[in-house]
Amino acid sequence: MASLEQKPIPNWKEIYTHTERPLHLDLGTGTGENLIVMSLSRPEWNYLGMELRPLVVEDFQRLKERYESENNVRLSNIHLAHANALNHVRPFVLSLPQGVLQSIR
């Protein structure tokens, strides 16, 4: 069963190179492959995924690192957080820089 305890709010300045960019929030992201595709198609945006399953988040991190290594790029505009959207989306959103959240799926 998923944890209901509050997840630590990420330091967005440590995650995103440009915290002022528009942000797309993806709830129940799954494998995160869609985040990689979106980040490549619209690099002027930041992407935040929330996924409940910790192993999926770990797999995403490995997938991201492999993609970066194989393509000699840095995907500095995507992040997948291990969090239950039902319980954690509000504090995450409130911690974002004002006005950046532009899209939710």
C-alpha positions, 0 to 999 in steps of 0.5 A: 500500500502506498505511503500517505506520509508527506514527501519532502518537497524538492528544491526546484532550483536543484532540479531544474536549470531554469525554474522560471519556465512553464511547467507541465505536471503529469500525474500517474506518470508510469515509466516516464518515457512520455516525459522524455519525449515531451522534454525533447519536443518542447525543451523550453518547458519543465516537466514534473511527473508524480508516480506512486510506485517507487520501483517505477521511479527508480527505473525512470532514473536509470532510463533517463541516465541511459538516454543522456549517456547514449545521446550525450545530452542532459535532460535538465527539464524533467523530474519524476517524483515518488509521490501519491498525487492524491496526497502530495500534489497540493504541497508540491504545486504550492512550492513551485515558483508562482505562475509556472504551472501551465498544464496538468495531465 
